[in-house]
Amino acid sequence: MTDLLENRIDLHTHSTDSDGTFTPEELMIHAKEIGLKAVALTDHDTISGIKKARSIAEKLELELVPGIELSTDYQNTEIHILGYYIQEDHPEFITKLQEFVDSREKRNEKMVALLQQEGFDITMENLYQENPDSVITRAHFARFLVEHGFIKDRKTVFQEYLGDGCKCYVGRQKITPFEAIQLIQLGGGLAFLAHPVLYHLEQNHLHSLIQNLKNAGLAGIEAIYSINTLEDEQHFRKLAEEFNLLISGGSDFHGNNKPDIKLGSGRDNLQIPYYILEEIKRKR
Protein backbone atom coordinates (compact mmCIF):
# COMPACT_ATOMS: atom_id res chain seq x y z
CA MET A 1 0.00 0.00 0.00
CA THR A 2 1.13 3.53 -0.74
CA ASP A 3 0.82 6.44 1.67
CA LEU A 4 -0.25 4.10 4.44
CA LEU A 5 -2.70 5.86 6.78
CA GLU A 6 -3.42 3.08 9.23
CA ASN A 7 -6.19 3.98 11.67
CA ARG A 8 -6.92 7.17 9.73
CA ILE A 9 -10.21 8.29 8.24
CA ASP A 10 -11.63 10.79 5.74
CA LEU A 11 -15.10 12.21 6.37
CA HIS A 12 -15.49 14.45 3.31
CA THR A 13 -15.29 12.91 -0.17
CA HIS A 14 -17.09 13.18 -3.50
CA SER A 15 -17.73 10.69 -6.29
CA THR A 16 -18.99 10.82 -9.87
CA ASP A 17 -22.50 10.87 -8.44
CA SER A 18 -21.88 14.57 -7.80
CA ASP A 19 -18.71 16.35 -8.92
CA GLY A 20 -15.87 13.90 -8.25
CA THR A 21 -14.03 11.82 -10.85
CA PHE A 22 -13.91 8.48 -8.97
CA THR A 23 -17.02 6.32 -9.04
CA PRO A 24 -18.33 5.41 -5.58
CA GLU A 25 -16.83 1.94 -6.05
CA GLU A 26 -13.44 3.31 -7.18
CA LEU A 27 -13.42 5.68 -4.23
CA MET A 28 -13.84 2.79 -1.78
CA ILE A 29 -11.10 0.79 -3.50
CA HIS A 30 -8.73 3.75 -3.37
CA ALA A 31 -9.52 4.33 0.32
CA LYS A 32 -8.65 0.71 1.05
CA GLU A 33 -5.47 0.89 -1.03
CA ILE A 34 -4.09 3.81 0.99
CA GLY A 35 -5.01 2.15 4.28
CA LEU A 36 -7.95 4.24 5.48
CA LYS A 37 -10.06 2.62 8.17
CA ALA A 38 -13.24 4.57 7.40
CA VAL A 39 -14.49 6.97 4.75
CA ALA A 40 -17.63 9.10 4.42
CA LEU A 41 -19.19 9.57 1.00
CA THR A 42 -20.65 13.09 1.08
CA ASP A 43 -21.77 13.87 -2.45
CA HIS A 44 -23.44 17.20 -3.13
CA ASP A 45 -27.20 17.08 -2.65
CA THR A 46 -27.46 13.35 -3.41
CA ILE A 47 -27.17 9.99 -1.68
CA SER A 48 -27.36 7.95 -4.87
CA GLY A 49 -23.77 6.73 -4.55
CA ILE A 50 -24.09 5.25 -1.08
CA LYS A 51 -25.61 1.93 -2.09
CA LYS A 52 -22.95 1.49 -4.79
CA ALA A 53 -20.18 2.33 -2.33
CA ARG A 54 -21.54 0.06 0.39
CA SER A 55 -21.46 -3.08 -1.73
CA ILE A 56 -17.72 -2.79 -2.32
CA ALA A 57 -16.89 -1.32 1.11
CA GLU A 58 -18.35 -4.37 2.82
CA LYS A 59 -16.27 -6.70 0.66
CA LEU A 60 -13.16 -4.68 1.47
CA GLU A 61 -13.99 -4.53 5.20
CA LEU A 62 -13.86 -0.75 4.95
CA GLU A 63 -16.14 1.26 7.23
CA LEU A 64 -18.46 3.45 5.16
CA VAL A 65 -20.20 6.47 6.67
CA PRO A 66 -23.27 7.31 4.56
CA GLY A 67 -23.33 11.07 4.13
CA ILE A 68 -24.30 14.10 2.10
CA GLU A 69 -23.23 17.74 1.61
CA LEU A 70 -25.98 20.32 1.20
CA SER A 71 -25.45 23.77 -0.30
CA THR A 72 -27.30 26.53 1.53
CA ASP A 73 -27.57 30.30 1.65
CA TYR A 74 -26.93 32.38 4.78
CA GLN A 75 -26.96 36.16 4.45
CA ASN A 76 -25.72 35.99 0.83
CA THR A 77 -22.92 33.57 1.73
CA GLU A 78 -22.97 29.99 0.45
CA ILE A 79 -22.68 27.72 3.47
CA HIS A 80 -22.30 23.94 3.19
CA ILE A 81 -23.72 21.51 5.73
CA LEU A 82 -22.43 17.95 5.97
CA GLY A 83 -24.72 15.15 7.10
CA TYR A 84 -23.38 11.89 8.52
CA TYR A 85 -25.23 8.57 8.96
CA ILE A 86 -28.07 9.40 6.61
CA GLN A 87 -30.76 6.72 6.39
CA GLU A 88 -30.95 6.63 2.62
CA ASP A 89 -34.15 4.58 2.54
CA HIS A 90 -36.18 7.11 4.60
CA PRO A 91 -39.13 7.93 2.26
CA GLU A 92 -39.88 11.47 3.51
CA PHE A 93 -36.19 12.38 3.42
CA ILE A 94 -35.90 11.09 -0.15
CA THR A 95 -38.94 13.11 -1.23
CA LYS A 96 -37.63 16.33 0.32
CA LEU A 97 -34.16 15.78 -1.14
CA GLN A 98 -35.63 15.16 -4.60
CA GLU A 99 -37.42 18.50 -4.45
CA PHE A 100 -34.06 20.13 -3.77
CA VAL A 101 -32.38 18.23 -6.63
CA ASP A 102 -35.19 19.22 -9.01
CA SER A 103 -34.27 22.89 -8.53
CA ARG A 104 -30.73 22.03 -9.65
CA GLU A 105 -32.07 20.34 -12.79
CA LYS A 106 -34.06 23.43 -13.78
CA ARG A 107 -30.93 25.51 -13.30
CA ASN A 108 -28.90 23.14 -15.49
CA GLU A 109 -31.45 23.42 -18.29
CA LYS A 110 -31.12 27.22 -18.22
CA MET A 111 -27.30 27.01 -18.33
CA VAL A 112 -27.46 24.61 -21.28
CA ALA A 113 -29.67 27.09 -23.14
CA LEU A 114 -27.21 29.93 -22.45
CA LEU A 115 -24.25 27.83 -23.62
CA GLN A 116 -26.16 26.94 -26.77
CA GLN A 117 -26.66 30.65 -27.42
CA GLU A 118 -22.87 31.00 -27.20
CA GLY A 119 -22.56 28.41 -29.99
CA PHE A 120 -21.68 25.29 -27.97
CA ASP A 121 -23.17 21.97 -29.08
CA ILE A 122 -24.34 20.76 -25.67
CA THR A 123 -27.64 19.28 -24.45
CA MET A 124 -28.91 17.82 -21.22
CA GLU A 125 -29.16 14.49 -23.04
CA ASN A 126 -25.41 14.65 -23.77
CA LEU A 127 -24.64 15.32 -20.12
CA TYR A 128 -26.86 12.49 -18.88
CA GLN A 129 -25.42 10.03 -21.40
CA GLU A 130 -21.85 10.76 -20.34
CA ASN A 131 -22.64 10.91 -16.62
CA PRO A 132 -25.24 8.21 -15.94
CA ASP A 133 -26.72 8.11 -12.43
CA SER A 134 -25.06 11.41 -11.50
CA VAL A 135 -26.46 14.66 -10.21
CA ILE A 136 -25.24 17.02 -12.93
CA THR A 137 -23.15 19.92 -11.64
CA ARG A 138 -21.06 22.66 -13.22
CA ALA A 139 -18.09 20.29 -12.98
CA HIS A 140 -19.83 17.96 -15.43
CA PHE A 141 -20.49 20.89 -17.77
CA ALA A 142 -16.82 21.85 -17.63
CA ARG A 143 -15.60 18.31 -18.30
CA PHE A 144 -17.93 17.98 -21.30
CA LEU A 145 -16.83 21.29 -22.82
CA VAL A 146 -13.14 20.46 -22.41
CA GLU A 147 -13.27 16.82 -23.48
CA HIS A 148 -15.22 17.72 -26.62
CA GLY A 149 -12.72 20.39 -27.55
CA PHE A 150 -15.00 23.40 -27.19
CA ILE A 151 -12.90 25.09 -24.50
CA LYS A 152 -9.21 24.50 -23.78
CA ASP A 153 -9.36 23.84 -20.04
CA ARG A 154 -11.59 23.73 -16.98
CA LYS A 155 -10.19 26.99 -15.62
CA THR A 156 -11.29 28.86 -18.74
CA VAL A 157 -14.78 27.35 -18.53
CA PHE A 158 -15.30 28.83 -15.09
CA GLN A 159 -13.49 32.11 -15.71
CA GLU A 160 -15.44 32.95 -18.87
CA TYR A 161 -18.72 31.02 -18.80
CA LEU A 162 -19.82 29.15 -15.67
CA GLY A 163 -18.16 30.88 -12.74
CA ASP A 164 -20.32 32.96 -10.41
CA GLY A 165 -21.51 36.02 -12.31
CA CYS A 166 -20.26 34.84 -15.71
CA LYS A 167 -22.46 35.05 -18.80
CA CYS A 168 -23.73 31.45 -18.71
CA TYR A 169 -23.99 31.18 -14.94
CA VAL A 170 -27.41 30.68 -13.41
CA GLY A 171 -27.95 30.85 -9.66
CA ARG A 172 -30.13 28.22 -8.10
CA GLN A 173 -32.62 28.05 -5.31
CA LYS A 174 -30.91 27.34 -2.04
CA ILE A 175 -32.25 26.28 1.30
CA THR A 176 -31.05 27.89 4.50
CA PRO A 177 -28.49 26.06 6.66
CA PHE A 178 -31.22 25.69 9.28
CA GLU A 179 -33.45 23.93 6.77
CA ALA A 180 -30.50 21.73 5.80
CA ILE A 181 -30.02 20.69 9.42
CA GLN A 182 -33.72 19.82 9.65
CA LEU A 183 -33.48 17.78 6.44
CA ILE A 184 -30.42 15.88 7.70
CA GLN A 185 -32.15 15.18 11.00
CA LEU A 186 -35.21 13.98 9.10
CA GLY A 187 -32.93 11.45 7.43
CA GLY A 188 -31.62 10.31 10.82
CA GLY A 189 -28.27 12.03 10.41
CA LEU A 190 -25.98 14.39 12.31
CA ALA A 191 -25.29 17.83 10.82
CA PHE A 192 -21.84 19.44 10.71
CA LEU A 193 -20.73 22.85 9.45
CA ALA A 194 -18.42 22.14 6.51
CA HIS A 195 -15.07 23.92 5.96
CA PRO A 196 -15.72 27.20 7.86
CA VAL A 197 -12.34 28.49 6.64
CA LEU A 198 -13.84 29.03 3.19
CA TYR A 199 -16.52 31.49 4.28
CA HIS A 200 -14.15 34.27 5.35
CA LEU A 201 -16.60 35.45 7.98
CA GLU A 202 -15.62 37.98 10.60
CA GLN A 203 -15.36 36.39 14.02
CA ASN A 204 -18.53 37.91 15.42
CA HIS A 205 -20.47 36.75 12.35
CA LEU A 206 -18.97 33.26 12.57
CA HIS A 207 -19.84 33.04 16.28
CA SER A 208 -23.38 34.17 15.53
CA LEU A 209 -23.73 31.62 12.72
CA ILE A 210 -22.47 28.75 14.88
CA GLN A 211 -24.72 29.71 17.78
CA ASN A 212 -27.77 29.90 15.52
CA LEU A 213 -26.87 26.61 13.84
CA LYS A 214 -26.40 24.92 17.20
CA ASN A 215 -29.80 26.17 18.29
CA ALA A 216 -31.17 24.51 15.15
CA GLY A 217 -29.48 21.19 15.98
CA LEU A 218 -25.93 21.42 14.62
CA ALA A 219 -23.81 18.56 15.99
CA GLY A 220 -20.32 19.66 15.01
CA ILE A 221 -17.77 21.59 12.95
CA GLU A 222 -15.38 20.34 10.28
CA ALA A 223 -12.26 21.52 12.10
CA ILE A 224 -9.74 19.47 10.09
CA TYR A 225 -9.68 20.38 6.40
CA SER A 226 -7.27 20.43 3.47
CA ILE A 227 -7.06 24.22 3.17
CA ASN A 228 -6.72 24.90 6.90
CA THR A 229 -3.48 26.16 8.33
CA LEU A 230 -2.47 24.79 11.72
CA GLU A 231 -3.75 28.03 13.24
CA ASP A 232 -7.08 27.59 11.45
CA GLU A 233 -7.48 24.07 12.80
CA GLN A 234 -6.66 25.14 16.33
CA HIS A 235 -9.14 28.00 16.05
CA PHE A 236 -11.99 25.77 14.86
CA ARG A 237 -11.22 23.18 17.50
CA LYS A 238 -11.52 25.90 20.13
CA LEU A 239 -14.81 27.07 18.65
CA ALA A 240 -16.14 23.52 18.78
CA GLU A 241 -15.11 23.29 22.42
CA GLU A 242 -16.62 26.69 23.20
CA PHE A 243 -19.99 25.67 21.73
CA ASN A 244 -19.81 22.08 23.02
CA LEU A 245 -19.79 20.66 19.49
CA LEU A 246 -18.08 17.65 17.98
CA ILE A 247 -15.37 17.98 15.33
CA SER A 248 -15.00 16.20 12.03
CA GLY A 249 -12.29 16.18 9.41
CA GLY A 250 -12.05 15.57 5.72
CA SER A 251 -10.03 16.18 2.62
CA ASP A 252 -12.92 17.27 0.33
CA PHE A 253 -11.54 14.81 -2.19
CA HIS A 254 -12.84 15.26 -5.77
CA GLY A 255 -10.29 13.21 -7.70
CA ASN A 256 -8.95 14.99 -10.79
CA ASN A 257 -11.35 17.89 -10.32
CA LYS A 258 -9.17 18.96 -7.37
CA PRO A 259 -5.86 17.32 -8.27
CA ASP A 260 -3.94 18.90 -5.39
CA ILE A 261 -6.22 17.25 -2.82
CA LYS A 262 -5.40 13.64 -1.94
CA LEU A 263 -7.80 11.21 -0.34
CA GLY A 264 -7.10 10.92 3.37
CA SER A 265 -4.24 13.41 3.46
CA GLY A 266 -5.47 16.49 1.60
CA ARG A 267 -2.47 18.57 0.69
CA ASP A 268 -0.30 16.20 2.73
CA ASN A 269 -1.34 18.21 5.81
CA LEU A 270 -4.15 16.03 7.19
CA GLN A 271 -4.11 13.40 9.88
CA ILE A 272 -7.65 12.50 10.84
CA PRO A 273 -7.62 9.84 13.57
CA TYR A 274 -10.33 7.24 13.99
CA TYR A 275 -11.28 8.45 17.48
CA ILE A 276 -13.02 11.45 15.84
CA LEU A 277 -15.45 9.06 14.18
CA GLU A 278 -15.88 7.17 17.45
CA GLU A 279 -17.00 10.40 19.12
CA ILE A 280 -19.51 11.01 16.31
CA LYS A 281 -20.87 7.48 16.65
CA ARG A 282 -21.27 7.95 20.40
CA LYS A 283 -23.32 11.09 19.69
CA ARG A 284 -25.67 9.02 17.54
Salt bridges, closest charged atoms under 4 A:
ASP17 OD2 - LYS52 NZ 2.86
ASP19 OD1 - HIS14 ND1 3.94
ASP19 OD2 - HIS44 NE2 3.51
ASP19 OD1 - HIS254 NE2 3.27
GLU33 OE1 - HIS30 ND1 3.75
ASP43 OD1 - HIS14 ND1 3.96
ASP45 OD2 - ARG104 NH2 2.35
ASP45 OD2 - ARG172 NH2 2.78
GLU63 OE2 - LYS281 NZ 2.82
GLU69 OE1 - HIS12 NE2 2.96
GLU69 OE1 - HIS14 NE2 2.96
GLU69 OE1 - HIS44 ND1 3.66
GLU69 OE2 - HIS80 ND1 2.83
GLU69 OE2 - HIS195 NE2 3.31
GLU78 OE2 - HIS80 NE2 2.69
GLU78 OE1 - LYS174 NZ 3.47
GLU88 OE2 - ARG54 NH1 2.46
GLU118 OE1 - LYS167 NZ 3.61
GLU130 OE2 - HIS148 NE2 2.65
ASP164 OD1 - ARG138 NH1 3.03
GLU222 OE2 - HIS12 ND1 2.80
GLU233 OE2 - ARG237 NE 3.05
GLU242 OE1 - HIS207 NE2 3.44
ASP252 OD1 - HIS12 NE2 3.07
ASP252 OD1 - HIS14 NE2 3.13
ASP252 OD1 - HIS254 ND1 3.50
ASP252 OD2 - LYS258 NZ 3.19
ASP260 OD2 - ARG267 NH2 2.85
ASP268 OD1 - LYS262 NZ 3.23
GLU279 OE2 - ARG282 NH2 2.69
